[in-house]
């Protein structure tokens, strides 16, 4: 059996292009730690960084036939950086939009009948963020907040411990709170999901 850890990065990528899963996994294990640290310094969000690193490696495998890479390390760093910039740019635009929505609701909603439309748009943004949660976390969160089930009821329905349910709900809130940095937007989010004080 070939010891893939003795191969250079470029030799490994050549094997990846030939369809070697082993070489692909070796590249993944060789780079995932440093790429994670690199992305985390810029984003500061563990969940998002994990998703981003996974996207980069999935793209590497799915596009392997069409990629011409001389330096796999530079390519991976560049892919991570571009995805971080893309996320930051989208987050900035979204925060700007949420800020203007909150300002509108606070200052003009009593004057303009279109406020229902604006609230609908904000509600859609909130729903999109909830839907973007990891599958199990989203399910637990929605059972707790939309169906108003207790932690005990959720644990019985899903066959998991109450501690796991509590942890999933708290993690979901932490993620969502970080997404809605604007206070008014987060208050609107709390109102929609009838969160306890």
C-alpha positions as semicolon CSV with decimal commas, in nm:
position;residue;x (nm);y (nm);z (nm)
1;X;0,000;0,000;0,000
2;X;0,134;0,348;-0,093
3;X;0,210;0,582;0,201
4;X;0,034;0,894;0,071
5;X;0,170;1,113;0,352
6;X;0,512;1,099;0,183
7;X;0,377;1,252;-0,140
8;X;0,409;1,624;-0,217
9;X;0,090;1,834;-0,235
10;X;0,114;1,853;-0,613
11;X;0,168;1,478;-0,652
12;X;-0,139;1,419;-0,439
13;X;-0,346;1,653;-0,652
14;X;-0,239;1,467;-0,965
15;X;-0,374;1,149;-0,803
16;X;-0,694;1,335;-0,710
17;X;-0,739;1,427;-1,077
18;X;-0,718;1,055;-1,153
19;X;-1,000;0,994;-0,904
20;X;-0,803;0,884;-0,596
21;X;-1,020;0,926;-0,284
22;X;-0,720;0,841;-0,067
23;X;-0,515;1,129;-0,210
24;X;-0,816;1,361;-0,169
25;X;-0,851;1,262;0,197
26;X;-0,478;1,313;0,252
27;X;-0,503;1,668;0,110
28;X;-0,807;1,729;0,330
29;X;-0,631;1,614;0,650
30;X;-0,313;1,800;0,554
31;X;-0,487;2,137;0,507
32;X;-0,815;2,143;0,701
33;X;-0,657;2,268;1,029
34;X;-0,462;2,560;0,885
35;X;-0,750;2,659;0,654
36;X;-0,992;2,650;0,947
37;X;-0,762;2,876;1,154
38;X;-0,716;3,110;0,857
39;X;-1,093;3,145;0,800
40;X;-1,176;3,168;1,171
41;X;-0,941;3,467;1,216
42;X;-1,152;3,652;0,958
43;X;-1,505;3,526;1,036
44;X;-1,496;3,431;1,404
45;X;-1,791;3,192;1,364
46;X;-1,712;2,821;1,411
47;X;-2,027;2,688;1,240
48;X;-1,983;2,914;0,939
49;X;-1,612;2,833;0,909
50;X;-1,684;2,458;0,921
51;X;-1,941;2,499;0,641
52;X;-1,701;2,712;0,438
53;X;-1,412;2,462;0,464
54;X;-1,647;2,181;0,365
55;X;-1,764;2,382;0,061
56;X;-1,402;2,441;-0,048
57;X;-1,316;2,070;-0,034
58;X;-1,642;1,959;-0,197
59;X;-1,569;2,205;-0,481
60;X;-1,212;2,073;-0,511
61;X;-1,340;1,719;-0,563
62;X;-1,632;1,805;-0,793
63;X;-1,420;2,031;-1,017
64;X;-1,103;1,820;-1,011
65;X;-1,125;1,734;-1,382
66;X;-1,133;2,097;-1,494
67;X;-0,883;2,246;-1,246
68;X;-0,528;2,329;-1,347
69;X;-0,346;2,389;-1,020
70;X;0,027;2,437;-0,989
71;X;0,021;2,508;-0,614
72;X;-0,259;2,333;-0,424
73;X;-0,180;2,523;-0,102
74;X;-0,215;2,862;-0,274
75;X;-0,533;2,745;-0,447
76;X;-0,697;2,633;-0,120
77;X;-0,599;2,951;0,067
78;X;-0,731;3,160;-0,221
79;X;-1,059;2,962;-0,229
80;X;-1,108;3,014;0,144
81;X;-1,026;3,385;0,121
82;X;-1,270;3,437;-0,169
83;X;-1,550;3,257;0,014
84;X;-1,484;3,458;0,332
85;X;-1,495;3,784;0,133
86;X;-1,818;3,671;-0,035
87;X;-1,979;3,589;0,301
88;X;-1,864;3,915;0,460
89;X;-1,996;4,111;0,164
90;X;-2,334;3,934;0,180
91;X;-2,352;3,982;0,558
92;X;-2,268;4,352;0,518
93;X;-2,543;4,399;0,258
94;X;-2,792;4,208;0,470
95;X;-2,705;4,408;0,785
96;X;-2,740;4,731;0,589
97;X;-3,081;4,617;0,464
98;X;-3,191;4,510;0,814
99;X;-3,074;4,843;0,956
100;X;-3,273;5,040;0,700
101;X;-3,578;4,816;0,759
102;X;-3,558;4,866;1,136
103;X;-3,514;5,242;1,091
104;X;-3,816;5,249;0,862
105;X;-4,034;5,052;1,105
106;X;-3,929;5,277;1,394
107;X;-3,967;5,614;1,220
108;X;-4,215;5,579;0,937
109;X;-4,435;5,274;0,985
110;X;-4,709;5,480;1,150
111;X;-4,725;5,704;0,841
112;X;-4,708;5,458;0,550
113;X;-4,953;5,171;0,499
114;X;-4,678;4,972;0,320
115;X;-4,525;4,873;0,655
116;X;-4,690;4,530;0,626
117;X;-4,488;4,468;0,310
118;X;-4,164;4,572;0,486
119;X;-4,239;4,351;0,785
120;X;-4,312;4,065;0,545
121;X;-3,970;4,112;0,382
122;X;-3,798;4,119;0,721
123;X;-3,989;3,806;0,821
124;X;-3,863;3,634;0,501
125;X;-3,504;3,724;0,588
126;X;-3,552;3,581;0,937
127;X;-3,708;3,261;0,799
128;X;-3,412;3,224;0,561
129;X;-3,168;3,246;0,855
130;X;-3,365;2,987;1,053
131;X;-3,375;2,756;0,748
132;X;-2,997;2,792;0,712
133;X;-2,940;2,635;1,055
134;X;-2,801;2,280;1,056
135;X;-3,090;2,037;0,993
136;X;-3,122;1,879;1,341
137;X;-3,073;2,214;1,516
138;X;-3,340;2,377;1,299
139;X;-3,585;2,094;1,368
140;X;-3,534;2,117;1,747
141;X;-3,553;2,499;1,737
142;X;-3,877;2,503;1,537
143;X;-4,037;2,235;1,757
144;X;-3,952;2,451;2,057
145;X;-4,050;2,791;1,913
146;X;-4,317;2,723;1,651
147;X;-4,486;2,416;1,798
148;X;-4,425;2,538;2,157
149;X;-4,316;2,192;2,274
150;X;-4,125;2,155;2,600
151;X;-3,768;2,022;2,602
152;X;-3,903;1,699;2,753
153;X;-4,161;1,657;2,473
154;X;-3,899;1,721;2,204
155;X;-3,655;1,475;2,362
156;X;-3,927;1,207;2,370
157;X;-4,033;1,271;2,008
158;X;-3,678;1,269;1,870
159;X;-3,529;1,011;2,107
160;X;-3,256;1,244;2,234
161;X;-3,176;1,374;2,583
162;X;-3,325;1,693;2,724
163;X;-2,969;1,823;2,765
164;X;-2,913;1,781;2,389
165;X;-3,241;1,962;2,318
166;X;-3,145;2,252;2,547
167;X;-2,798;2,271;2,389
168;X;-2,942;2,272;2,034
169;X;-3,191;2,552;2,119
170;X;-2,919;2,759;2,289
171;X;-2,678;2,710;1,997
172;X;-2,951;2,809;1,749
173;X;-3,021;3,127;1,948
174;X;-2,649;3,206;1,963
175;X;-2,615;3,168;1,584
176;X;-2,929;3,371;1,512
177;X;-2,832;3,644;1,759
178;X;-2,501;3,682;1,576
179;X;-2,691;3,713;1,245
180;X;-2,916;3,992;1,374
181;X;-2,667;4,235;1,523
182;X;-2,914;4,521;1,483
183;X;-3,115;4,542;1,808
184;X;-3,449;4,626;1,644
185;X;-3,415;4,339;1,396
186;X;-3,344;4,098;1,680
187;X;-3,644;4,227;1,878
188;X;-3,862;4,165;1,571
189;X;-3,710;3,816;1,551
190;X;-3,792;3,754;1,920
191;X;-4,146;3,874;1,861
192;X;-4,200;3,639;1,566
193;X;-4,069;3,338;1,757
194;X;-4,233;3,427;2,091
195;X;-3,915;3,365;2,284
196;X;-3,937;3,367;2,665
197;X;-3,780;3,659;2,853
